[in-house]
Amino acid sequence: MSILTAARVGRAFGADDIFKNISVEIPHGARIAMVGPNGAGKTTLLRILIKLDEPSSGVVNHAKGLTIGFLPQRPELFGERTLWDEMLTAFAELRAREDELNILASHMGDPDRSDADAVIERYGKLQEAFETAGGYTFETRIKQVLAGLGFVETDYHTPIAILSGGQKTRAFLARLLLESPDVLVLDEPTNHLDIQAVEWLEGFLNTWKGAVLVVSHDRYFMDHVVNVIWELDWGQLETYRGNYTAYVRQREERHAAQWADFEVQQEKIAKEEEYIRRNMAGQNTRQAKGRLKRLDRLKRDELITRPREARALKIRLDTSMRSGDKVLMTRDLRIGYPDSKRPLIEVPDLTLYRGEVAALIGPNGVGKTTFLKTLLGKLEPMAGENKLGASVKVGYFAQAHELLDPAHTLLDELLTVSPMLISEARSYLARFLFTGEDVYRTVGTLSGGERGRLALAKLALDGANFLLLDEPTNHLDIPAQEVLQAVLAEFAGTILLVSHDRYLIDALATQIWAAAPGRMEVFKGYYQEYLAARDAKLAPSKAVAASHSAPAKPIKTGNGSNGAPLSRPLSKWEHAKRTASLEQEIHELEIKLVQLSGDLGAASTAGNIDQVRELGAAYTAAQEKLNAKMEEWEGLYV
């Protein structure tokens, strides 16, 4: 049975509906991600589901005693406690039992106590419960979680008050994980984590016994953690089964099917209208009038609305000239700051060729941005040299957007790159979703995502053939990330990409430059190949054991309508048809479960035992049917 349900939930501000008629449920062990463009209302819906805000309509129900851990985008952590003491608050009940055990132990040492037997019995029961609840391992758990999220032992006694904003977010997340609530609700949990910390969090959540609901722009994270996607857009929520990659495929299929249905109906309407025009005043007047009535009824009750298309970035990255074959070369390069005794990174001798995409990865603070600034000539190398090839024109996208002048308007900032008519500049900015009076806003008033889009607009005007991109997808919503990825994939020049966006790295990089404190390793190959080589190097015995012990997974060639394997693969048409049918059945069953859950709650409150028994049986049957449909649906994508 679901532990959280929402029925016909809506939220409006004034006369404007942010969303409406949303019915969802979160079962035990759920792994759900909510996606949608910025401003769609994802955070608002999260807060309503966990009862921090009230809906304008509808109802949200929680299972009795449900515990929820919520990570907001900007968590607040105050007080005089140290980092370690803050983590200990997650185990307040355990520590109280520990104190009682210590008191009982001291009493057991008193031979003159008249209640010695009772004390011993109480101590034995309490000790067993303490051990079962992890009383002897909670300090180890704290160390594991803190280390996984990037803290070191020297941080343990640092007061929370003097931690950086990113550290406070990681500390807040660490405490939530240690508290082990029934439901973890995480709003952009990877924003302040480097790749190593995100990989650790993925592993942690994949063994998490509770439910997880996450809002994220991290596509790779969603691929590895969730199996259900909620898409919130245009005030409505649609459910997709599978991870992010499966969602993208299904979304495209659904959109194509909606357009096909719409176009078929429009063609039918056009033919009917043409028949009515030709025959209304002729011999077939009766038939024409009958068709007119049917057409009016269709337009009133059955008309398929035109599928909506969200505004999307329209980016082109053209090069003004072709570079030479060798784009970047380094020799004995050491990067760092003049007042430092040791270099941040000792760079191996590199040669980056035209058309390649190198991804520079590594933990926060290792010196990746410093490396880019050295290549740009903004910082002198500590030793060695770096050199650009013939006809190389560099375009730089700065992570902090420090190349943007906060006092400039958007028009002013754009015109610093290329003189043009105001009308041309406005049209150009509209391609980056800046319309109307937006063009007269100052850069200092823009959000992180808006600054990112403006920086991309300037970059696209530059005509560079060598792009140095420092976290280009930061603050961009998923639709903008997808557009940027497609544009970079078609770019005719060379790219050096610094990013925590593993989905982007996986899609684009032809080689990986892995930076660590004091050094850099170059891997010539794709990201998945790099991960396999890294994991094999770190745990060769484990990799060998897994390769010998893991049984081969049978390959399904398709499923029939009853879920049994077919003797031949489904055709593309049969696959699409069966998928659409299953998704509709799954959607209807999910709605039914939400309704049954609400009815169960009402019957239980009313004390109607017979109705509770009847509804419980119906709920169990519907859940079993849903599980069977889900298993068949998953089989279609194996």
C-alpha positions in Angstrom: 0.0 0.0 0.0 1.2 3.5 -0.7 2.7 5.6 2.1 1.8 8.9 0.5 -1.1 9.8 -1.9 -2.3 13.0 -3.5 -5.7 13.2 -5.1 -6.8 16.0 -7.6 -4.2 18.4 -6.1 -3.9 21.9 -7.5 -2.2 25.1 -6.7 -3.1 28.6 -7.9 -1.7 32.0 -7.4 -4.5 34.5 -7.9 -6.4 33.6 -11.1 -3.4 31.6 -12.5 -3.2 27.8 -12.0 0.3 26.6 -11.5 -1.0 23.0 -11.8 -4.3 21.3 -11.2 -5.9 17.8 -10.9 -2.7 16.0 -10.0 -3.2 12.5 -8.5 0.0 10.6 -7.6 1.1 8.0 -5.0 4.4 7.0 -3.5 4.6 3.3 -2.6 7.2 1.7 -0.3 10.6 1.7 -1.8 9.7 4.1 -4.6 12.4 5.7 -6.7 10.8 8.7 -8.4 12.3 11.8 -10.1 10.2 14.9 -11.0 11.4 16.8 -14.0 10.1 19.8 -15.9 11.3 23.3 -17.0 12.2 26.0 -14.6 9.1 27.6 -13.2 6.8 24.6 -13.8 6.1 24.3 -10.0 8.2 21.3 -9.1 9.3 22.7 -5.7 5.8 23.9 -5.0 4.4 20.4 -5.6 7.1 18.9 -3.4 6.2 21.1 -0.5 2.5 20.3 -0.9 3.2 16.6 -1.0 5.1 16.7 2.3 2.6 19.1 3.8 4.8 22.1 4.2 2.3 24.0 2.0 -1.4 23.7 1.5 -2.9 23.0 -2.0 -5.6 25.2 -3.4 -7.6 22.1 -4.2 -7.4 18.4 -3.6 -6.1 16.4 -0.7 -2.8 14.8 0.4 -2.7 11.8 2.7 0.2 10.3 4.6 0.4 6.9 6.2 0.2 6.9 9.9 3.6 7.7 11.6 5.3 8.5 8.2 8.6 10.1 8.6 9.9 12.4 5.9 13.4 13.9 5.3 13.4 17.0 3.1 16.4 18.6 1.5 15.4 22.0 0.1 17.5 23.7 -2.6 18.9 26.2 0.0 18.9 24.4 3.3 19.5 26.4 6.4 21.8 25.0 9.1 22.5 27.1 12.2 23.7 26.8 15.7 26.9 26.4 17.7 27.4 22.7 17.1 30.4 21.2 15.3 29.9 19.1 12.2 30.3 15.9 14.2 27.8 17.0 16.9 25.3 17.9 14.2 25.5 14.4 12.9 25.0 13.0 16.4 21.6 14.6 16.5 20.4 12.0 14.1 21.0 9.4 16.8 19.5 11.2 19.8 17.3 8.2 20.8 20.1 5.7 20.4 22.4 7.9 22.5 19.7 8.2 25.2 19.6 4.4 25.3 23.4 4.3 25.6 23.2 6.7 28.6 20.7 4.4 30.2 22.9 1.3 29.5 25.8 3.1 31.2 23.6 3.9 34.3 22.4 0.3 34.5 26.0 -1.0 34.1 27.0 1.1 37.1 24.0 -0.2 39.1 25.0 -3.8 38.2 28.3 -3.3 39.9 26.6 -2.7 43.3 26.2 -6.1 45.0 24.0 -4.6 47.7 21.1 -3.7 45.4 17.9 -5.5 46.2 16.7 -5.3 42.5 19.9 -6.7 41.0 18.1 -9.3 39.0 15.6 -6.8 37.6 18.5 -4.5 36.6 20.4 -7.3 34.9 17.2 -8.3 33.0 16.5 -4.7 32.0 20.1 -4.3 30.9 20.0 -7.4 28.7 16.8 -6.4 26.9 18.0 -2.8 26.4 21.4 -3.9 25.1 19.8 -6.3 22.6 17.6 -3.5 21.3 20.5 -1.1 21.3 22.6 -3.5 19.2 19.8 -4.2 16.8 19.2 -0.5 16.2 22.9 0.0 15.3 24.0 1.4 18.6 27.6 0.0 18.2 28.0 1.2 14.6 26.4 4.6 14.4 29.8 6.4 14.7 31.1 4.3 11.9 28.1 5.2 9.8 28.6 8.9 10.5 32.2 8.6 9.2 31.1 6.7 6.1 28.5 9.3 5.2 30.7 12.3 5.8 33.5 10.8 3.8 31.2 9.9 1.0 29.9 13.5 0.8 33.5 14.9 0.7 34.3 15.7 4.3 37.6 14.8 5.9 38.4 14.1 9.6 39.8 17.6 10.0 36.3 18.9 9.3 34.6 17.0 12.1 35.2 19.6 14.8 34.5 22.6 12.5 31.6 24.7 13.8 28.6 24.6 11.5 28.4 28.4 11.5 31.7 28.8 9.6 31.1 26.2 6.9 30.7 27.4 3.4 27.2 27.3 1.7 28.1 24.2 -0.2 29.4 22.5 2.9 26.3 23.3 4.9 24.2 21.8 2.1 26.3 18.6 2.2 26.1 18.5 6.0 22.3 18.9 5.9 22.1 16.0 3.4 24.4 13.9 5.6 22.2 14.3 8.6 19.1 13.4 6.6 20.7 10.2 5.3 21.7 9.3 8.9 18.2 9.9 10.2 16.8 7.2 7.8 13.3 8.6 7.3 10.6 6.6 5.5 10.7 9.0 2.5 13.6 11.1 1.3 12.5 14.2 -0.6 15.5 15.8 -2.3 15.3 19.1 -4.2 18.4 19.3 -6.4 20.7 17.1 -4.2 23.7 17.0 -6.5 24.0 20.8 -6.9 27.0 21.1 -4.4 28.5 17.7 -5.0 31.5 16.7 -7.2 31.4 13.6 -9.3 32.9 11.4 -6.6 30.3 12.5 -4.1 27.5 12.0 -6.5 28.7 8.5 -7.4 28.8 7.7 -3.7 25.2 9.1 -3.2 24.0 7.0 -6.1 25.4 3.9 -4.5 23.9 4.8 -1.1 20.4 5.5 -2.5 20.5 2.2 -4.5 20.7 0.3 -1.2 18.2 2.7 0.6 15.2 0.8 2.1 12.9 3.8 2.1 11.3 5.7 -0.7 13.0 8.5 -2.7 11.4 11.4 -4.4 13.9 13.7 -6.1 13.8 16.9 -8.2 17.0 17.0 -10.3 18.6 18.4 -13.5 21.3 15.7 -13.3 20.3 13.3 -16.0 23.0 10.7 -15.3 22.0 10.6 -11.6 18.4 9.9 -12.6 19.6 7.2 -15.0 21.3 5.4 -12.1 18.9 6.0 -9.2 15.2 6.2 -10.3 12.8 4.0 -12.1 9.8 6.4 -12.4 9.7 9.9 -13.9 7.1 12.4 -13.2 7.1 15.2 -15.8 5.4 18.4 -14.7 4.7 20.8 -17.5 1.9 23.0 -18.7 0.1 22.6 -15.3 -0.2 18.8 -15.7 1.8 15.8 -14.5 2.5 12.7 -16.6 4.1 9.5 -15.4 6.8 7.6 -17.3 8.2 4.2 -16.3 12.0 3.7 -16.3 15.0 5.9 -15.8 15.7 9.2 -17.5 16.9 7.7 -20.8 13.7 5.5 -21.0 11.7 8.7 -20.2 13.2 10.6 -23.1 12.4 7.7 -25.5 8.9 7.4 -24.3 8.3 11.2 -24.3 9.3 11.3 -27.9 7.1 8.4 -28.8 4.1 9.9 -26.9 4.6 13.3 -28.5 4.8 11.7 -32.0 1.7 9.7 -31.3 -0.2 12.8 -30.1 0.8 14.8 -33.2 -0.3 11.8 -35.4 -3.7 11.6 -33.7 -4.1 15.4 -33.9 -3.2 15.5 -37.6 -5.5 12.6 -38.4 -8.4 14.3 -36.6 -7.6 17.7 -38.3 -7.6 15.9 -41.7 -11.0 14.3 -40.9 -12.4 17.6 -39.8 -11.2 19.3 -43.0 -12.8 16.6 -45.1 -16.1 16.8 -43.2 -16.2 20.6 -43.5 -15.5 20.4 -47.3 -18.3 17.9 -47.7 -20.7 20.1 -45.7 -19.8 23.2 -47.8 -20.4 21.3 -51.1 -23.6 19.6 -50.1 -25.4 21.9 -47.7 -27.5 23.5 -50.5 -27.6 20.5 -52.9 -29.2 17.1 -53.1 -27.4 15.7 -50.1 -28.6 18.5 -47.7 -29.9 15.9 -45.1 -26.6 14.1 -45.0 -24.7 17.4 -44.8 -26.8 18.5 -41.9 -26.3 15.2 -40.1 -22.5 15.5 -40.6 -22.6 19.0 -39.3 -24.2 17.9 -36.1 -21.7 15.1 -35.7 -18.9 17.6 -36.4 -20.2 20.1 -33.9 -20.4 17.3 -31.3 -16.8 16.2 -32.0 -15.6 19.7 -31.7 -17.4 20.2 -28.4 -16.7 16.9 -26.7 -14.0 14.9 -28.5 -11.7 17.4 -30.0 -8.0 16.6 -29.7 -6.1 19.7 -28.6 -3.0 20.7 -30.5 0.0 19.2 -28.7 1.9 21.9 -26.9 5.6 22.6 -27.7 7.7 24.3 -25.1 9.9 27.3 -26.0 13.3 26.0 -26.7 16.7 27.6 -27.1 17.8 28.0 -30.7 21.6 27.9 -30.6 24.1 27.6 -33.4 27.8 27.4 -32.8 29.5 28.3 -36.1 33.2 28.7 -36.5 34.6 31.7 -38.4 37.7 29.8 -39.5 39.1 26.3 -39.5 41.9 25.7 -37.0 45.1 23.7 -37.7 45.2 20.0 -36.8 47.0 20.6 -33.5 44.9 22.8 -31.3 46.6 22.7 -27.9 50.0 21.5 -26.8 51.6 21.4 -23.4 55.2 20.6 -22.2 56.3 20.1 -18.6 53.3 22.3 -17.5 52.8 23.0 -13.8 49.8 25.1 -12.9 49.1 26.9 -9.6 49.6 30.2 -7.9 52.9 32.1 -7.5 52.7 32.2 -3.6 52.2 28.4 -3.5 55.0 26.0 -2.8 53.5 23.2 -4.7 51.6 23.1 -8.1 47.9 22.4 -8.0 48.4 20.0 -11.0 51.4 18.6 -12.8 50.1 18.2 -16.3 51.4 15.4 -18.6 52.5 16.5 -22.0 49.3 16.9 -24.0 48.3 17.3 -27.7 44.7 18.0 -28.4 43.7 17.6 -32.0 41.0 19.4 -34.1 37.6 17.8 -33.6 38.3 16.1 -30.3 36.4 16.7 -27.1 38.4 16.4 -23.9 36.5 16.3 -20.6 38.5 17.6 -17.6 37.0 16.0 -14.4 38.0 15.9 -10.8 37.0 16.9 -7.3 36.1 20.4 -6.3 39.1 22.6 -5.5 41.6 20.4 -7.4 42.4 23.2 -9.9 40.3 22.6 -13.0 39.3 26.3 -13.4 42.8 27.4 -12.7 44.0 25.1 -15.5 41.6 26.8 -17.9 42.7 30.3 -16.8 46.3 29.2 -17.4 45.5 28.1 -21.0 43.7 31.4 -21.5 46.9 33.3 -20.4 45.1 34.9 -17.4 47.5 33.1 -15.1 51.2 32.4 -15.6 52.2 28.7 -15.3 54.4 27.8 -12.4 56.6 25.9 -14.9 56.6 24.6 -18.4 54.5 26.0 -21.3 51.2 25.6 -23.1 50.7 26.6 -26.7 47.8 27.0 -29.1 48.0 25.8 -32.7 47.6 27.6 -35.9 44.4 29.6 -36.6 43.0 28.7 -33.2 40.3 31.1 -31.9 39.3 30.5 -28.3 35.8 30.9 -26.9 35.5 30.8 -23.1 32.4 30.0 -21.1 33.1 30.9 -17.4 31.5 28.9 -14.6 30.8 32.0 -12.5 29.9 34.1 -15.6 32.4 36.6 -14.4 32.8 37.9 -18.0 29.3 39.4 -17.8 29.1 43.0 -16.5 26.4 43.2 -13.8 25.7 46.8 -14.7 25.0 46.1 -18.4 21.6 45.5 -19.9 21.3 42.3 -21.9 21.4 44.4 -25.1 24.5 46.2 -24.0 26.2 42.9 -23.1 25.4 41.4 -26.4 26.7 44.4 -28.4 30.1 44.1 -26.7 30.6 41.0 -28.9 29.2 42.1 -32.2 27.8 45.4 -33.3 24.3 45.0 -34.8 21.0 46.8 -35.1 18.8 46.9 -32.0 16.1 45.0 -33.9 18.6 42.3 -34.8 19.9 42.1 -31.3 16.4 41.6 -29.9 15.6 38.9 -32.4 18.9 37.2 -31.6 18.2 37.3 -27.8 14.7 35.9 -28.4 16.4 32.7 -29.6 17.8 32.4 -26.1 14.3 33.0 -24.5 14.8 36.7 -23.7 11.8 38.5 -25.1 9.9 41.8 -24.6 11.2 44.0 -21.8 13.7 41.3 -20.7 16.3 42.7 -23.0 16.5 45.9 -20.9 17.1 44.1 -17.6 20.5 44.4 -16.1 22.7 41.3 -15.9 22.8 41.7 -12.1 19.1 40.9 -11.9 19.3 37.6 -13.8 19.0 34.2 -12.2 21.8 31.6 -12.6 20.0 29.9 -15.5 19.4 33.3 -17.3 23.0 34.3 -16.9 24.0 30.9 -18.4 21.8 31.5 -21.4 23.2 35.0 -21.9 26.7 33.7 -21.7 25.8 31.1 -24.4 24.3 33.8 -26.6 27.6 35.7 -26.4 29.7 32.5 -27.1 27.6 31.7 -30.1 28.4 35.1 -31.7 32.1 34.7 -31.2 32.8 32.3 -34.1 35.4 30.4 -32.0 36.8 27.1 -33.1 38.2 26.0 -29.7 35.7 26.1 -26.9 36.8 26.1 -23.2 33.6 25.4 -21.3 33.6 25.6 -17.5 30.4 23.9 -16.2 28.2 25.0 -19.1 25.1 23.2 -17.9 25.1 24.7 -14.4 21.7 26.2 -13.6 20.2 25.2 -17.0 17.0 23.2 -16.9 16.8 19.9 -18.6 15.3 21.1 -21.9 18.1 23.7 -22.2 20.7 21.0 -21.4 19.3 18.8 -24.1 19.5 21.6 -26.7 23.1 22.5 -25.7 24.2 18.9 -25.8 22.8 18.5 -29.3 24.5 21.7 -30.5 27.9 20.8 -29.0 27.6 17.3 -30.6 27.4 19.1 -34.0 30.1 21.6 -33.3 32.8 21.6 -36.0 35.7 22.7 -33.8 37.4 21.4 -30.7 36.1 21.4 -27.1 37.7 21.3 -23.7 34.9 20.6 -21.2 35.1 21.0 -17.5 31.9 19.6 -16.1 30.2 17.5 -13.3 27.5 16.7 -15.9 28.3 13.1 -16.6 25.4 12.7 -19.1 27.0 15.5 -21.1 30.5 14.0 -20.7 29.2 10.5 -21.7 27.6 11.9 -24.8 30.4 14.1 -26.1 33.9 13.3 -24.7 36.4 11.4 -26.8 39.0 11.5 -24.0 39.0 12.0 -20.3 41.5 14.2 -18.4 41.2 13.1 -14.7 42.6 15.7 -12.3 43.5 14.8 -8.7 45.5 16.8 -6.2 48.9 17.5 -7.7 48.4 15.4 -10.9 46.4 14.6 -14.0 45.9 11.4 -15.9 44.9 11.2 -19.5 42.6 8.5 -20.8 42.1 8.2 -24.5 38.6 6.8 -24.9 35.0 7.4 -24.0 33.6 8.0 -20.5 32.1 4.5 -20.0 35.5 3.0 -21.1 37.2 5.3 -18.6 34.9 4.2 -15.8 35.4 0.5 -16.6 39.2 1.0 -16.6 39.1 3.0 -13.3 37.0 0.4 -11.5 39.1 -2.5 -12.8 42.2 -0.7 -11.5 40.7 0.0 -8.1 39.2 -3.4 -7.6 40.6 -6.0 -10.0 39.8 -9.0 -7.9 36.2 -7.9 -7.5 35.9 -7.2 -11.2 37.3 -10.7 -12.1 35.1 -12.4 -9.5 32.0 -10.6 -10.8 32.8 -11.5 -14.4 33.1 -15.2 -13.5 30.2 -15.5 -11.1 27.5 -13.4 -12.7 25.1 -15.6 -14.7 24.3 -14.6 -18.2 21.0 -12.7 -18.3 18.5 -14.2 -20.8 17.6 -11.8 -23.6 13.9 -11.3 -24.2 12.9 -11.0 -27.8 9.5 -9.4 -27.0 6.3 -10.0 -25.1 2.9 -11.0 -26.1 -0.3 -9.4 -24.7 -0.2 -11.9 -21.8 3.4 -11.2 -20.9 4.8 -14.5 -22.3 7.9 -14.4 -24.4 7.4 -14.4 -28.1 9.3 -16.7 -30.5 10.2 -13.7 -32.7 11.0 -10.0 -32.0 8.2 -7.5 -32.1 8.2 -5.3 -35.1 8.6 -1.6 -34.5 4.9 -1.0 -35.1 3.9 -3.9 -32.7 6.4 -2.6 -30.1 5.0 0.9 -30.2 1.4 -0.3 -30.1 1.9 -2.7 -27.2 3.9 -0.1 -25.3 1.2 2.5 -25.7 -1.5 0.0 -24.6 0.5 -1.0 -21.5 1.2 2.6 -20.5 -2.5 3.4 -20.7 -3.4 0.3 -18.6 -0.7 1.2 -16.1 -1.9 4.8 -15.9 -5.5 3.7 -15.3 -4.4 1.2 -12.6 -2.4 3.9 -10.9 -5.4 6.2 -10.8 -7.5 3.4 -9.5 -5.0 2.7 -6.7 -5.0 6.3 -5.7 -8.8 6.4 -5.5 -8.9 3.1 -3.6 -6.3 4.4 -1.2 -8.4 7.5 -0.5 -11.6 5.4 -0.1 -9.7 3.0 2.3 -8.6 6.0 4.4 -12.2 7.3 4.6 -13.6 3.8 5.4 -11.0 3.3 8.1 -11.8 6.7 9.7 -15.5 5.9 9.6 -14.9 2.5 11.3 -16.6 0.6 8.5 -14.8 -2.8 8.9 -16.7 -4.6 6.1 -15.9 -1.8 3.6 -12.3 -1.7 4.7 -12.0 -5.5 4.1 -13.6 -5.2 0.6 -11.6 -2.2 -0.4 -8.4 -3.8 0.9 -9.0 -6.9 -1.3 -9.7 -4.6 -4.3 -6.5 -2.7 -3.7 -4.4 -5.9 -3.4 -5.9 -7.2 -6.7 -5.2 -3.9 -8.5 -1.6 -3.7 -7.1 -0.9 -7.3 -8.3 -2.3 -6.5 -11.7 -0.2 -3.3 -11.9 2.9 -5.3 -10.9 2.2 -7.8 -13.7 1.7 -5.0 -16.3 4.9 -3.3 -15.1 6.9 -6.5 -15.5 5.6 -6.9 -19.0 6.4 -3.2 -19.8 9.9 -3.6 -18.5 10.4 -6.7 -20.6 9.7 -4.6 -23.8 12.9 -2.6 -23.1 15.2 -5.4 -22.1 
